[in-house]
Amino acid sequence: MSESAKFIEQIKSSYSPTGSYIYLGAGILDGQVYSEAEVNLSLKMMNRHGLIAGATGTGKTRTLQLLAEQLSDAGVPVFMLDVKGDLSGLNKPGSVNPKIEERARQLNKPFAPSGFPLEIYSLSGKTGAQMRATVLEFGPTLLSKILDLNDTQAGVMAVIFKYADDNKMPIIDLNDLKKLVSYLSEGAGAAEIKSDYGSISSSTSGTILRKIVAIEQQGLGGMFGEKSFDIADLLERVDGKGIISLLNIADVQNQPVLYSTFLLSLLAELFNTMPEVGDLDKPKLVFFIDEAHLLFKNSSKAFLEQIETIIRLIRSKGIGVFFCTQSPTDVPESVLGQLGNRVQHALRAFTPNDADALKKTVNTYPKSDFYEIDKILTALGTGQALITVLNEKGIPTEVSATMLTPPRSVMAPLSSADFEQLINGSQMYAKYKNTLDPESAYEMLTKKINDQTAAAEQIKQEKELQKQETSKNKPGTNEKSLVEQVMGATITRQIGKEIVRGIFGMLTGKKTKSKTGGLFGF
């Protein structure tokens, strides 16, 4: 058997699931595309998570697009980031061009343009339906990540959440959080928590408040509050196709920690609310987290532990999670080990760090009879990837360099007119447009402070009245004091002496000057 025939046989036996699957492309050997060596990914194994990696410009975004399209066709909803705003083209059928025709010829698959049901969301509310979550839904760990708090400040955040929970004070928006921070760090609030929770220093509370204000100044305060996003909206279908939900972050690209953490908060909510379903024939929802390295950068131990727990357990809820980043080394080993499906685009080795990352990546792949992994990874072209996935028995498939099938929708942003039409016609846009303001920690604390102030004022007035009453009832309070009486008598005697001297002066014919400065006589 020739090497090519052996290759085809290995790929076909390794990538031939019995149930529904996604067609990824066809195997490449020695630069030749073998269309019969189809590379497929079983839908049943999509909840075993995955990784899409590769250098900038190697086609990762288009891989996300083709996966989303085929998942939608299979009735599986998708949620994904749209970092540059260029995935909105999923809503419109693509068009044929020479490159597409050549790819279709190589794969021996006809190109069938198609559009897909699309919902576009935004954290600012400016480029899609407003996506919100309450501060309480974020929790202290994720919120500390967004605010870039150190361990001490994160500990204080946990205390604030504990106090609010113990006192049944919902933390809905940032006004609630600011009010709690201010109240618990000074005055009556500080005294109230000192014994049970500990003290909060003014420097720590000041830092937290400044970082909250910074979020508001960037126009992102609206992502915290009500109406909170209902995750059931991610599970919708239209005409049998799964909804593709895009979180458009084109206007907040400079806030990677914020949007990546928001994604994790959605995953956490899915994890906490979705029922256990075990292994399904296809997932209920697939999550794609683009720029995943930003999620893990400078993360606290508590934050990483939360990610690891969610990724390890959420597959039993029927949820698949795919991370998209430049290098597998961007993902912690504890998470990377749980990503069974791998689509690796080309890696570059221009620097010593690149070479080290390449070496580590090679070590994560099964041994291949057909490739030198390090060489094939640096030789892949745009639209090509090195693939290994899990078969239906959970066993890694044969490593295959693959020519990927092209997306069938527009590989560019929608026009401004089409974008506006899509947004304005969206039920989700109308549903989440207006902000609600239920009674929460801000109102409850304001009332509590006002009641405390009123009570303190009443006590003050009562003490003042009591003091006045006590003063009235003292004996001799209406009589002249002994000092006053003595002084009065002394002055009277002095004046009497002066008068007597004056009279004697008159009798003797002498003028007498009084000690008080007056002259008596004529």
C-alpha positions in Angstrom: 0.0 0.0 0.0 1.4 3.4 -0.9 2.0 6.1 1.6 -0.9 8.2 0.3 -3.3 5.2 0.3 -2.3 4.4 3.9 -2.8 8.0 4.9 -6.3 8.1 3.3 -7.2 4.9 5.0 -6.0 6.1 8.4 -7.9 9.4 8.2 -11.1 7.8 7.0 -11.1 5.3 9.8 -10.2 7.9 12.4 -12.7 10.6 11.3 -15.8 8.6 10.4 -18.4 9.2 13.2 -21.6 7.2 13.1 -23.9 10.1 14.2 -24.1 13.8 13.2 -20.9 15.6 12.6 -19.2 18.8 11.4 -17.2 18.6 8.2 -14.0 20.4 8.7 -12.1 19.7 5.5 -9.8 17.1 3.9 -6.4 15.7 4.8 -3.2 17.1 3.3 0.0 15.0 2.7 3.1 16.2 1.1 1.2 19.3 -0.2 -1.5 17.3 -1.8 -5.2 17.6 -0.7 -7.0 14.2 -0.6 -10.7 15.0 -0.7 -11.7 11.4 0.2 -9.7 11.8 3.5 -12.5 13.7 5.1 -11.8 15.2 8.5 -15.0 15.3 10.6 -15.9 16.3 14.2 -18.6 14.3 15.9 -21.3 16.6 17.3 -21.6 14.2 20.2 -18.0 15.2 21.2 -18.4 18.9 20.9 -19.2 19.2 24.6 -15.7 17.8 25.3 -14.4 21.4 24.6 -11.7 22.5 22.2 -8.9 24.8 21.3 -8.5 26.9 18.1 -5.0 28.3 18.0 -2.6 30.0 15.5 -0.6 33.1 14.7 -2.3 36.3 13.7 -3.6 36.1 10.1 -3.7 32.3 9.8 -7.5 32.0 9.6 -8.7 31.4 13.1 -11.7 33.7 12.7 -12.9 31.9 9.6 -12.5 28.6 11.4 -14.8 30.0 14.1 -17.2 31.1 11.3 -17.4 27.7 9.6 -17.9 25.9 12.9 -20.7 28.3 13.9 -22.4 27.8 10.5 -22.5 24.0 10.7 -23.6 24.0 14.3 -26.4 26.3 13.4 -27.4 24.0 10.5 -27.5 21.2 13.0 -29.8 23.1 15.3 -27.2 23.9 17.9 -27.1 27.5 19.2 -23.7 29.3 19.3 -22.4 32.1 21.4 -19.2 33.9 20.3 -17.2 37.1 20.5 -17.0 39.3 17.5 -13.7 41.1 18.3 -13.4 43.2 15.2 -17.1 43.4 14.2 -16.5 41.3 11.1 -18.5 38.3 11.9 -21.9 40.0 11.3 -21.6 38.7 7.7 -22.9 35.4 9.1 -26.3 36.8 8.5 -25.9 37.0 4.7 -25.0 34.4 2.1 -21.5 34.5 0.7 -20.5 34.8 -2.9 -18.3 32.8 -5.2 -14.8 34.0 -6.1 -11.8 32.3 -7.7 -10.3 31.3 -4.3 -13.5 29.8 -3.2 -13.9 27.9 -6.4 -10.4 26.5 -6.1 -11.0 25.4 -2.5 -14.3 23.7 -3.5 -12.5 21.9 -6.3 -9.7 20.6 -4.0 -12.3 19.4 -1.5 -14.6 18.1 -4.1 -17.5 19.8 -2.3 -19.9 22.2 -4.0 -20.0 25.7 -2.5 -23.6 26.5 -1.3 -23.9 30.1 0.0 -26.1 30.6 3.0 -27.0 33.1 5.7 -27.8 32.2 9.3 -30.1 33.5 12.1 -28.1 36.1 14.0 -28.5 38.2 17.2 -25.9 40.9 18.0 -25.3 42.0 21.5 -23.2 44.8 23.0 -21.8 45.6 26.5 -22.1 49.3 25.9 -25.5 49.1 24.2 -24.2 51.0 21.2 -23.5 48.2 18.7 -26.2 45.7 19.6 -28.8 44.7 22.2 -27.6 45.7 25.6 -26.2 42.7 27.5 -26.3 43.1 31.2 -25.7 41.2 34.4 -26.2 42.2 38.0 -23.2 42.8 40.2 -24.5 40.0 42.3 -24.5 37.6 39.3 -20.8 38.5 38.7 -19.8 37.6 42.3 -16.8 38.9 44.1 -14.2 36.8 42.3 -15.1 37.9 38.7 -15.8 41.4 39.8 -12.3 41.6 41.4 -10.9 40.4 38.1 -12.7 43.2 36.2 -11.6 45.9 38.6 -8.0 44.5 38.7 -8.0 44.3 42.5 -5.1 42.8 44.5 -5.6 40.0 46.9 -6.3 42.3 49.9 -8.8 44.3 47.9 -10.4 41.1 46.5 -10.8 39.9 50.1 -12.6 43.2 51.0 -14.9 42.7 48.0 -15.8 39.2 49.4 -16.6 40.8 52.8 -18.9 43.4 51.1 -20.8 40.6 49.2 -21.1 38.6 52.4 -22.5 41.5 54.3 -25.0 42.2 51.5 -26.1 38.6 51.5 -26.5 38.4 55.3 -28.6 41.5 55.3 -30.7 40.6 52.3 -29.5 43.6 50.2 -29.4 42.9 46.5 -26.4 44.3 44.7 -27.9 45.2 41.3 -25.7 47.9 39.8 -22.6 49.9 40.5 -24.5 52.5 42.5 -25.4 49.7 45.0 -21.8 48.6 45.2 -20.4 52.1 45.7 -23.0 52.8 48.4 -22.0 49.6 50.2 -18.2 50.4 50.0 -18.7 53.9 51.4 -21.1 52.8 54.2 -19.0 49.9 55.4 -15.7 51.8 55.5 -16.7 54.7 57.8 -19.1 55.8 60.5 -21.9 53.6 61.7 -21.3 51.0 58.9 -17.7 50.5 59.9 -18.7 50.0 63.5 -21.4 47.6 62.5 -19.1 45.2 60.7 -16.0 45.5 62.9 -16.7 42.5 65.1 -18.2 40.0 62.6 -16.4 41.0 59.3 -13.4 43.1 60.2 -12.5 46.6 59.3 -12.1 48.2 55.9 -9.4 50.7 55.6 -10.1 54.1 53.9 -7.2 53.5 51.4 -8.7 50.1 50.3 -12.2 51.5 50.0 -10.9 54.5 48.1 -9.0 52.3 45.6 -12.1 50.2 45.0 -14.3 53.3 44.5 -11.9 54.8 42.0 -11.8 51.7 39.9 -15.6 51.5 39.9 -15.7 55.1 38.7 -13.2 54.4 36.0 -15.5 51.7 34.6 -18.4 54.2 34.6 -16.3 56.9 32.9 -15.6 54.4 30.0 -19.3 54.2 29.4 -19.6 50.6 30.6 -21.6 51.1 33.8 -24.7 50.0 31.8 -23.5 46.4 31.6 -24.3 46.1 35.3 -28.0 46.1 36.2 -31.4 45.1 35.3 -32.9 43.9 33.0 -30.4 41.2 33.4 -29.6 39.0 30.4 -31.6 35.8 30.3 -29.4 32.9 29.2 -32.5 31.1 27.8 -32.3 33.6 25.0 -29.0 31.9 23.9 -30.8 28.6 23.3 -33.3 29.9 20.7 -33.8 28.4 17.2 -35.3 29.8 14.1 -36.7 27.6 11.4 -34.8 24.7 12.9 -31.5 26.5 12.9 -29.6 27.4 16.1 -29.3 31.1 16.8 -25.8 32.5 16.5 -25.4 35.1 19.2 -22.5 37.5 18.7 -21.1 39.8 21.4 -19.9 42.7 19.4 -16.9 44.2 21.3 -15.5 46.4 18.5 -16.2 49.5 20.7 -14.5 48.0 23.8 -11.5 46.2 22.4 -9.3 48.1 24.8 -11.1 46.4 27.7 -10.2 42.8 27.2 -10.3 41.8 30.8 -13.8 43.1 31.1 -15.4 41.4 28.1 -13.5 38.1 28.6 -14.6 38.0 32.3 -18.2 38.8 31.2 -18.1 35.7 29.0 -17.0 33.7 32.0 -19.9 35.1 34.1 -22.3 33.8 31.5 -20.7 30.4 31.6 -20.9 30.4 35.4 -24.6 31.2 35.2 -25.1 28.4 32.6 -23.2 26.1 34.9 -25.3 27.1 37.9 -28.7 27.0 36.3 -28.7 24.3 33.5 -29.8 20.8 34.5 -27.5 17.8 34.3 -28.1 15.9 31.0 -25.1 13.6 30.6 -23.9 12.8 27.1 -26.2 14.0 24.4 -26.2 13.3 20.6 -25.4 17.0 20.2 -24.7 19.9 22.6 -27.3 22.3 23.8 -25.0 25.3 23.2 -21.4 25.8 22.1 -19.4 28.8 23.5 -16.4 30.3 21.6 -14.1 32.5 23.6 -11.9 34.5 21.3 -8.6 36.1 22.6 -8.7 33.6 25.4 -5.2 34.5 26.6 -6.6 37.7 28.0 -8.9 35.6 30.3 -5.9 34.0 32.0 -3.5 36.8 32.0 -2.5 38.0 35.6 -5.4 35.9 37.0 -5.7 35.2 40.7 -5.6 31.6 42.0 -9.3 31.9 42.9 -10.2 33.0 39.4 -8.3 30.2 37.8 -9.9 27.7 40.1 -13.3 28.9 39.1 -12.5 28.5 35.4 -11.1 25.0 35.9 -14.2 23.9 37.8 -16.6 25.3 35.2 -14.7 23.7 32.3 -14.4 20.4 34.0 -18.1 20.1 35.0 -20.1 22.1 32.5 -19.9 19.4 29.7 -22.4 17.3 31.8 -24.9 20.2 31.2 -24.5 19.8 27.5 -22.4 22.9 27.0 -19.2 22.9 24.8 -16.5 25.5 25.2 -13.9 26.4 22.6 -11.0 28.7 23.4 -9.4 30.7 20.6 -5.9 32.1 21.1 -2.5 32.4 19.4 -0.7 29.6 21.2 -1.7 26.6 23.3 0.8 27.9 26.0 -1.6 30.8 26.6 -4.0 28.4 28.3 -3.1 26.9 31.8 -2.2 23.2 31.7 -5.1 22.4 34.0 -7.5 23.8 31.5 -5.7 22.7 28.4 -5.8 19.1 29.5 -9.6 19.2 29.3 -9.7 20.5 25.7 -10.2 17.3 23.6 -10.6 18.9 20.2 -7.7 20.8 18.7 -7.5 22.9 15.5 -4.0 24.3 15.3 -3.3 26.9 12.6 0.3 27.9 11.6 2.7 28.9 14.3 5.7 31.1 13.6 9.2 30.7 15.2 10.8 34.1 14.6 12.0 34.6 18.2 13.4 32.3 21.0 10.1 32.6 22.8 8.3 31.5 19.6 10.6 28.5 19.3 9.9 27.6 22.9 6.1 27.9 22.4 6.4 25.7 19.2 8.3 23.0 21.1 5.7 23.0 23.9 2.9 22.8 21.3 4.5 19.8 19.6 4.6 18.0 22.9 0.8 18.2 23.2 0.1 16.3 20.0 -0.1 12.5 19.6 2.8 11.0 17.6 2.2 10.9 13.8 3.3 8.4 11.2 2.9 11.0 8.5 4.2 14.3 9.8 7.1 15.9 11.7 4.8 18.0 13.9 7.2 20.9 14.3 7.8 21.2 10.6 4.2 20.9 9.5 3.1 23.5 12.1 5.4 26.2 10.6 4.5 25.2 7.0 0.7 25.5 7.1 -0.8 28.1 4.9 -3.9 30.3 5.4 -7.0 28.2 5.7 -5.0 25.1 6.7 -4.7 23.6 10.2 -3.3 20.6 12.0 -6.3 18.8 13.6 -6.9 16.1 16.1 -10.2 15.6 17.8 -11.9 13.0 20.0 -13.8 10.2 18.3 -17.0 8.8 19.6 -15.2 6.6 22.1 -13.3 9.6 23.5 -10.0 8.5 21.8 -7.8 11.2 20.1 -7.9 10.8 16.3 -5.0 10.6 13.9 -3.3 14.0 13.5 -4.2 15.4 10.1 -2.9 18.5 8.3 -6.2 19.7 6.8 -7.5 22.0 4.1 -10.5 23.6 5.8 -13.8 24.1 4.1 -14.6 27.8 3.5 -17.5 29.6 5.3 -20.7 29.8 3.3 -21.7 33.3 4.6 -20.1 36.7 4.0 -16.6 36.8 5.3 -16.8 40.5 6.1 -19.0 42.9 8.2 -22.5 43.7 7.1 -23.0 47.1 5.5 -24.0 49.9 7.8 -27.6 49.8 6.4 -27.9 46.0 6.8 -26.4 46.2 10.3 -28.9 48.9 11.4 -31.8 46.9 9.9 -30.7 43.8 11.8 -30.4 45.6 15.1 -33.6 47.6 14.9 -35.6 44.5 13.9 -34.2 42.5 16.7 -36.6 41.4 19.5 -33.6 41.1 21.8 -32.8 44.8 21.2 -36.3 45.8 22.2 -36.3 43.5 25.2 -33.1 44.8 26.8 -33.2 48.4 25.7 -34.7 49.9 28.8 -33.0 49.8 32.3 -35.0 48.8 35.3 -34.3 50.2 38.8 -35.7 47.8 41.5 -35.2 48.5 45.2 -31.7 47.3 46.0 -28.8 47.9 48.3 -28.6 51.7 47.4 -32.2 52.4 48.4 -32.0 50.1 51.5 -28.8 51.7 52.8 -30.0 55.2 52.1 -33.1 54.5 54.2 -31.0 52.9 56.9 -28.7 55.9 57.0 -31.6 58.4 57.1 -33.2 56.4 59.9 -29.9 56.3 61.9 -29.5 60.1 61.4 -33.1 60.7 62.5 -32.6 58.5 65.5 -29.4 60.3 66.5 -31.1 63.7 66.1 -34.0 62.6 68.3 -31.6 61.3 71.0 -29.7 64.6 70.9 -32.9 66.6 71.3 -34.1 64.4 74.2 -30.8 64.9 76.0 -31.0 68.7 75.5 -34.6 68.7 76.9 -33.5 66.6 79.8 -30.6 68.9 80.5 -32.8 72.0 80.5 -35.3 70.2 82.8 -32.6 69.3 85.2 -31.3 72.9 85.2 -34.7 74.3 86.1 -35.1 72.0 89.1 -31.8 73.0 90.8 -32.4 74.9 94.2 -31.6 78.6 94.2 -31.4 78.8 90.5 -33.7 82.0 90.6 -31.7 83.7 93.4 -28.6 85.8 93.2 -25.4 83.9 93.8 -23.4 84.5 97.0 -20.7 86.3 95.0 -23.2 88.6 93.4 -24.7 89.4 96.8 -21.3 90.2 98.4 -20.2 92.3 95.5 -23.4 94.3 95.6 -23.0 95.0 99.3 -19.4 96.1 98.9 -20.3 98.6 96.2 -23.2 100.0 98.3 -20.9 100.6 101.3 -18.3 102.3 99.1 -20.9 104.8 97.6 -22.1 105.5 101.2 -18.6 106.5 102.4 -18.2 108.9 99.4 -21.5 110.5 100.2 -20.5 111.0 103.9 -17.1 112.5 102.8 -18.9 114.9 100.6 -21.2 116.1 103.4 -18.3 116.7 105.8 -16.4 118.5 103.1 -19.3 120.9 102.8 -19.4 121.6 106.5 -15.7 122.4 106.7 -15.7 124.3 103.4 -13.3 121.9 101.7 -13.8 120.1 98.3 -13.2 116.4 98.5 -12.4 114.2 95.4 -14.0 110.8 95.6 -12.0 107.6 94.9 -14.3 107.0 92.0 -13.2 110.1 90.2 -16.3 112.3 91.0 -16.2 115.7 92.8 -18.6 116.2 95.7 -19.4 119.7 96.9 -20.0 123.1 95.3 
